[in-house]
Structure formats: C-alpha cells, structure tokens
Amino acid sequence: MKDNTKILVISFCCAAVLLAGFICLKFLFPEDDNNKDNPNMIPQENETISSVSIIKTEIKNIKEITIKNQTLEFKIESLSESNEPDFRIENLEKNGKKVSKDLVKNLFEEVSNFSANKIVSENLEDFEKYDLKQAKASITINFRDSTSKTLLLGANTAFENGAYLRVDGENKVYVISLGDAGSFSSSPENYSEKISET
C-alpha cells in the first residue's frame, strides 16, 4: 500500500509541475494573435503585410509638398491642376539645375497614395516613446482644397525594418517601410537633373 501511495504522490507532483510549466509558457509566449501588434514582428513566408491608408488622392489634388528634415527645408510646387503637371522647386535653378519631372512625379505619386504597414497605437499619449514628440523630419502636403496634412517621422523600429510615423494632430502611431521613410531625408538635388550646356 505504501508503494501505491508513493506512486500516487509522485504522479500528482509531476502533474502539478507540468501544469505550472504549461501556464508559465502560456504567459511567456502568448499566441500569435498577440504578436500581430508587435511592430518588430517579421512576417512569415505565408503572411502578407496589409497596408493602412493614410493619404488616398490623385496627384492633381496636391498643390505643394514641403519636406523638412534635420539639414534643410524645401518646397516642391505643382504648377497645374492635372495628373501630369510641371513642377517647381524653390531656388533649384539658381544652382544650375532643373527639376526632373519624372523624379518629382514619383514623389507626388508616393505621397498621394501614402500608406503604412500597420498601426502600432490607436491613441498614444507619450510620443517620446517613438521619438515623435520632436519629429526627425516631416512632409507637409498642401492640397488644392486648402487643407493640409503633415506626416511626422520618428525613430526606426527596434530591428531597423521600418520607422514610426504619425499624422500631426492625431494620436495614431504607424510603422512605415524604410523605403517610404527615405523621402523624408531627401534634398532638392534628389529631384533635379543637370541643365545641359549648349
């Protein structure tokens, strides 16, 4: 009888240890549904990144774009209300350069359909957490209907696979690709071509 009691006690202790281990694992490694909100999660092969639209309009609705970063601030103006406008960049021709219509049009297309990879926070109050209180750079889009929207760029994500962004006046925080973040650090020369000498 003593052997049966020992076996019963040992079995009970093993079951308790297994149950405790399972509970610990459940709290330490939550299910995948909880990881979908982690901005640093890299999608698996069969997963796709869904985009979140921030700006959705046509090029003809954008009057001008102002890019401001740590080194400079400049404005690109659309000269006509069409989807194939000419553009002007302040002071660019003074430096012996002219605007590359194709390069600027690419920027306007990118901005007119600007989207993020995901929303990190719906209602954030502490913008310092993502380096968004004093943004590293901004792009302000002035529309022809006299409205505007300013996109504020914050820090890169922990694994350097994206950057944090918010729209000025809103509390949502997004993650955008590093490719999209590159537009924030551009200069007028990125949108110019040399004027050929004749």
Residue pairs with C-beta under 8 A, 6 or more apart in sequence:
35 41
37 118
37 120
39 118
39 120
39 157
39 158
39 162
39 164
39 175
40 157
40 158
40 159
40 161
42 159
42 161
43 49
49 117
49 118
50 118
51 115
51 116
51 117
52 115
52 116
52 117
52 118
52 119
52 174
53 113
53 114
53 115
54 114
54 115
54 116
54 151
54 165
54 167
54 174
55 111
55 112
55 113
55 114
55 115
55 141
55 149
56 112
56 113
57 112
57 113
57 143
58 83
58 112
59 78
59 82
59 83
59 85
59 105
59 108
59 109
59 112
60 78
60 81
60 82
60 83
60 85
60 144
61 112
61 143
61 144
61 145
62 78
62 108
62 111
62 112
62 141
62 142
62 143
62 144
63 77
63 78
63 142
63 143
63 144
64 75
64 76
64 77
64 78
64 141
64 142
65 75
65 76
65 107
65 108
65 111
65 139
65 140
65 141
65 142
66 73
66 74
66 75
66 76
66 138
66 139
66 140
66 142
67 73
67 74
67 75
67 76
67 137
67 138
67 139
67 183
67 184
67 186
68 137
68 138
68 139
68 140
69 136
69 137
69 138
69 184
69 185
69 186
70 136
70 137
71 187
72 187
74 89
74 90
74 91
74 187
74 188
75 89
75 90
76 87
76 88
76 89
76 99
76 104
76 107
76 108
76 191
77 87
77 88
77 89
77 90
78 85
78 86
78 87
78 108
79 85
79 86
79 87
79 88
80 86
81 144
84 105
86 99
86 101
87 99
87 101
87 104
87 105
87 108
87 191
88 99
89 99
89 104
89 188
89 191
89 192
90 188
91 188
92 98
92 99
92 188
92 191
92 192
93 195
96 194
96 195
97 188
97 189
97 192
97 193
97 194
97 195
98 192
98 193
98 194
98 195
99 191
99 192
99 193
100 191
100 192
100 193
103 190
103 191
103 192
103 193
104 191
107 183
107 186
107 191
110 180
110 183
111 139
111 141
111 183
114 151
114 180
116 165
116 174
116 175
116 176
117 162
117 174
117 175
117 176
117 177
118 174
118 175
119 172
119 173
119 174
120 130
120 164
120 173
120 174
120 175
121 171
121 172
121 173
122 171
122 172
123 171
123 172
124 130
124 166
124 171
124 172
124 173
125 171
127 133
127 154
127 166
127 173
130 154
130 155
130 164
130 166
130 173
131 154
131 155
131 164
132 152
132 154
132 155
132 164
132 165
132 166
132 173
135 152
135 153
135 154
136 153
136 154
136 155
136 184
137 152
137 153
137 184
137 185
138 150
138 151
138 152
138 153
138 168
138 184
139 150
139 151
139 153
139 183
139 184
140 148
140 149
140 150
140 151
141 148
141 149
141 150
141 151
142 148
143 149
149 167
149 168
150 167
150 168
150 169
151 165
151 166
151 167
151 168
151 184
152 165
152 166
152 167
152 168
153 163
153 164
153 165
153 181
153 184
154 163
154 164
154 165
154 166
154 173
155 163
155 164
156 162
156 163
156 164
156 178
156 181
157 163
157 164
157 175
160 178
161 178
162 175
162 176
162 177
162 178
162 181
163 175
163 176
163 177
163 178
163 181
164 173
164 174
164 175
164 176
165 173
165 174
165 175
165 176
165 181
166 172
166 173
166 174
